[in-house]
Amino acid sequence: MKKSLSVETMFDDVPFYDRFAMVRAAGFDWVEFSAWTSLDFTRITDALAEHRLRLASIAGAEGQSPADPNQRDEFLEFLSQSIAVAKSFNCTNLIIETGAQGVSGRLAAASREDFGKASAATRTLDDAARKATRAGVTLYLKPVRDGKTRTLGLDTIPSSGEVVRMVGSPALRLLMDVGTAGMVGGADGALQRYGDLIGYVHIGDNAVPALPSIRQALTTNGFDGFVGFSARAESGDPLIEQIKLF
């Protein structure tokens, strides 16, 4: 397993561009962030080089959903831009969500039937996977729900997993957010059923208490991908040591 720290949430008591140094000082090799449109690429490139860090992933979409046919063109266009940005950082992993991501807060076709969303997502993600294949990058689909009601449709590992299976491209895999939708208790089952598709795991604040059981589930099921930590932690937080032992 390769452990990556989100510089959007970890060490959030120091300025953003200073967090890269904190990650290296803590003994980690990988960092990640999602939204990139407002960032200074030169400062990031310099920080990665200076602190001998590698970028694990960035967002492949920011507010666009592959499950909404009305956002299809916008989704694919932004993905092309994201791939170019990722390549400039020597990053080969991009995370896309079934629902809205980023500052726009749009939900993914909340009024459409789930079958329609799956059909739209499959068509769009097939084209997205072809783009990724040509660029030599991998897309990770992250199931998302709105936090209150299941209006997004493809908001579980099984529903998104079946779409990924239908696309059938090694350039499109699943991201399992262990803290979302009760996944702390269901991580082992998800890995048993969709472990061949899951290549990335996210662990946020609400999953921190379950770190030992999460590690056991990942180890038992032979997981060998990225584990991104997006919990909020200040400098000196005991969580940093827990992650090192993960």
C-alpha positions as semicolon CSV with decimal commas, in nm:
position;residue;x (nm);y (nm);z (nm)
1;M;0,000;0,000;0,000
2;K;0,114;0,352;-0,077
3;K;0,005;0,616;0,175
4;S;-0,076;0,965;0,055
5;L;-0,161;1,273;0,261
6;S;-0,406;1,533;0,138
7;V;-0,245;1,876;0,161
8;E;-0,595;2,023;0,153
9;T;-0,674;1,886;0,499
10;M;-0,358;1,761;0,669
11;F;-0,142;2,018;0,851
12;D;-0,418;2,274;0,803
13;D;-0,265;2,503;1,067
14;V;0,006;2,612;0,822
15;P;-0,025;2,784;0,480
16;F;-0,107;2,553;0,190
17;Y;0,230;2,560;0,012
18;D;0,415;2,500;0,341
19;R;0,234;2,173;0,395
20;F;0,452;1,990;0,144
21;A;0,750;2,038;0,376
22;M;0,543;1,908;0,667
23;V;0,455;1,593;0,475
24;R;0,822;1,521;0,405
25;A;0,921;1,599;0,765
26;A;0,662;1,347;0,882
27;G;0,826;1,082;0,664
28;F;0,573;1,042;0,382
29;D;0,651;1,024;0,009
30;W;0,313;1,098;-0,151
31;V;0,073;1,391;-0,141
32;E;-0,260;1,457;-0,307
33;F;-0,511;1,735;-0,359
34;S;-0,834;1,760;-0,554
35;A;-0,925;2,101;-0,699
36;W;-0,638;2,250;-0,898
37;T;-0,781;2,547;-1,091
38;S;-0,679;2,809;-0,835
39;L;-0,335;2,670;-0,753
40;D;0,009;2,804;-0,847
41;F;0,157;2,524;-1,058
42;T;0,510;2,658;-1,035
43;R;0,503;2,662;-0,655
44;I;0,367;2,308;-0,646
45;T;0,628;2,180;-0,890
46;D;0,902;2,345;-0,686
47;A;0,763;2,208;-0,358
48;L;0,742;1,854;-0,494
49;A;1,101;1,870;-0,618
50;E;1,243;2,042;-0,310
51;H;1,088;1,795;-0,068
52;R;1,128;1,486;-0,285
53;L;0,755;1,419;-0,297
54;R;0,534;1,262;-0,561
55;L;0,179;1,361;-0,643
56;A;-0,057;1,066;-0,602
57;S;-0,372;1,215;-0,752
58;I;-0,572;1,522;-0,848
59;A;-0,937;1,576;-0,936
60;G;-1,040;1,489;-1,287
61;A;-1,365;1,682;-1,256
62;E;-1,479;1,985;-1,060
63;G;-1,855;2,011;-1,048
64;Q;-1,927;1,796;-1,354
65;S;-2,083;1,452;-1,324
66;P;-2,054;1,164;-1,573
67;A;-2,403;1,053;-1,464
68;D;-2,572;1,362;-1,607
69;P;-2,597;1,360;-1,989
70;N;-2,642;1,738;-1,984
71;Q;-2,292;1,769;-1,836
72;R;-2,128;1,515;-2,068
73;D;-1,939;1,757;-2,293
74;E;-1,835;1,976;-2,002
75;F;-1,720;1,672;-1,805
76;L;-1,505;1,538;-2,090
77;E;-1,357;1,881;-2,167
78;F;-1,259;1,943;-1,807
79;L;-1,118;1,591;-1,785
80;S;-0,892;1,665;-2,081
81;Q;-0,763;1,974;-1,901
82;S;-0,714;1,776;-1,580
83;I;-0,516;1,507;-1,761
84;A;-0,283;1,771;-1,902
85;V;-0,234;1,920;-1,555
86;A;-0,171;1,579;-1,402
87;K;0,088;1,496;-1,665
88;S;0,268;1,824;-1,596
89;F;0,314;1,701;-1,237
90;N;0,408;1,346;-1,345
91;C;0,086;1,229;-1,182
92;T;-0,098;0,934;-1,337
93;N;-0,409;0,913;-1,119
94;L;-0,723;1,127;-1,146
95;I;-1,029;1,105;-0,925
96;I;-1,377;1,161;-1,063
97;E;-1,703;1,154;-0,871
98;T;-2,049;1,026;-0,956
99;G;-2,194;1,347;-0,815
100;A;-2,089;1,709;-0,791
101;Q;-1,738;1,794;-0,682
102;G;-1,577;2,126;-0,606
103;V;-1,718;2,468;-0,537
104;S;-2,019;2,458;-0,768
105;G;-2,206;2,208;-0,552
106;R;-2,419;2,074;-0,835
107;L;-2,593;1,743;-0,783
108;A;-2,586;1,484;-1,057
109;A;-2,923;1,471;-1,230
110;A;-3,111;1,428;-0,905
111;S;-3,445;1,387;-1,079
112;R;-3,338;1,109;-1,317
113;E;-3,402;0,741;-1,260
114;D;-3,100;0,537;-1,150
115;F;-3,106;0,331;-1,472
116;G;-3,082;0,649;-1,676
117;K;-2,790;0,769;-1,469
118;A;-2,610;0,437;-1,509
119;S;-2,662;0,443;-1,884
120;A;-2,539;0,802;-1,915
121;A;-2,243;0,735;-1,687
122;T;-2,142;0,423;-1,881
123;R;-2,141;0,609;-2,212
124;T;-1,950;0,908;-2,076
125;L;-1,703;0,701;-1,877
126;D;-1,631;0,481;-2,178
127;D;-1,514;0,793;-2,363
128;A;-1,330;0,912;-2,052
129;A;-1,147;0,579;-2,023
130;R;-1,038;0,604;-2,387
131;K;-0,892;0,949;-2,315
132;A;-0,716;0,811;-2,009
133;T;-0,575;0,515;-2,201
134;R;-0,429;0,741;-2,469
135;A;-0,273;0,963;-2,201
136;G;-0,138;0,675;-1,992
137;V;-0,333;0,769;-1,678
138;T;-0,591;0,594;-1,460
139;L;-0,929;0,730;-1,354
140;Y;-1,080;0,636;-1,019
141;L;-1,457;0,667;-0,986
142;K;-1,567;0,774;-0,638
143;P;-1,932;0,705;-0,545
144;V;-2,084;1,014;-0,383
145;R;-2,411;1,093;-0,210
146;D;-2,536;1,429;-0,093
147;G;-2,508;1,345;0,276
148;K;-2,881;1,339;0,352
149;T;-3,074;1,154;0,084
150;R;-2,975;0,911;-0,187
151;T;-3,053;1,138;-0,479
152;L;-2,738;1,087;-0,681
153;G;-2,808;0,734;-0,796
154;L;-2,457;0,592;-0,842
155;D;-2,370;0,655;-0,479
156;T;-2,256;0,310;-0,362
157;I;-1,969;0,077;-0,442
158;P;-2,207;-0,181;-0,601
159;S;-2,389;0,070;-0,824
160;S;-2,071;0,241;-0,941
161;G;-1,885;-0,089;-0,955
162;E;-2,130;-0,232;-1,206
163;V;-2,081;0,072;-1,429
164;V;-1,704;0,028;-1,411
165;R;-1,745;-0,340;-1,502
166;M;-1,961;-0,247;-1,801
167;V;-1,697;-0,003;-1,927
168;G;-1,439;-0,277;-1,887
169;S;-1,127;-0,064;-1,919
170;P;-0,813;-0,097;-1,704
171;A;-0,795;0,283;-1,722
172;L;-1,114;0,312;-1,512
173;R;-1,122;0,176;-1,158
174;L;-1,307;0,237;-0,832
175;L;-1,220;0,453;-0,534
176;M;-1,360;0,337;-0,201
177;D;-1,423;0,614;0,051
178;V;-1,425;0,414;0,373
179;G;-1,598;0,686;0,572
180;T;-1,889;0,735;0,332
181;A;-2,227;0,567;0,369
182;G;-2,128;0,334;0,650
183;M;-1,832;0,190;0,463
184;V;-1,631;0,152;0,784
185;G;-1,837;-0,155;0,858
186;G;-1,865;-0,265;0,496
187;A;-1,511;-0,225;0,369
188;D;-1,432;-0,595;0,393
189;G;-1,744;-0,696;0,200
190;A;-1,683;-0,433;-0,068
191;L;-1,326;-0,550;-0,112
192;Q;-1,434;-0,912;-0,140
193;R;-1,689;-0,832;-0,411
194;Y;-1,518;-0,548;-0,598
195;G;-1,155;-0,584;-0,495
196;D;-1,050;-0,638;-0,856
197;L;-1,183;-0,290;-0,938
198;I;-1,082;-0,096;-0,626
199;G;-0,742;0,066;-0,670
200;Y;-0,771;0,367;-0,441
201;V;-0,903;0,416;-0,087
202;H;-0,987;0,739;0,093
203;I;-0,997;0,769;0,470
204;G;-1,154;1,081;0,622
205;D;-1,229;1,206;0,972
206;N;-1,517;0,975;1,051
207;A;-1,314;0,665;0,962
208;V;-1,013;0,747;1,181
209;P;-1,135;0,548;1,486
210;A;-1,156;0,236;1,270
211;L;-0,802;0,255;1,128
212;P;-0,690;-0,085;1,269
213;S;-0,991;-0,269;1,125
214;I;-0,959;-0,086;0,793
215;R;-0,596;-0,189;0,762
216;Q;-0,688;-0,548;0,845
217;A;-0,957;-0,550;0,575
218;L;-0,719;-0,408;0,316
219;T;-0,439;-0,649;0,409
220;T;-0,667;-0,952;0,421
221;N;-0,800;-0,877;0,075
222;G;-0,457;-0,813;-0,075
223;F;-0,511;-0,445;-0,150
224;D;-0,198;-0,291;-0,303
225;G;-0,309;0,052;-0,423
226;F;-0,313;0,403;-0,282
227;V;-0,460;0,494;0,055
228;G;-0,526;0,867;0,072
229;F;-0,577;1,027;0,411
230;S;-0,801;1,333;0,408
231;A;-0,873;1,376;0,778
232;R;-0,813;1,719;0,926
233;A;-0,500;1,731;1,139
234;E;-0,275;2,006;1,267
235;S;0,101;1,979;1,312
236;G;0,186;1,738;1,592
237;D;-0,153;1,569;1,583
238;P;-0,126;1,208;1,712
239;L;-0,312;1,102;1,398
240;I;0,007;1,154;1,197
241;E;0,180;0,881;1,396
242;Q;-0,123;0,654;1,356
243;I;-0,107;0,695;0,981
244;K;0,265;0,614;0,979
245;L;0,184;0,286;1,154
246;F;-0,110;0,210;0,925
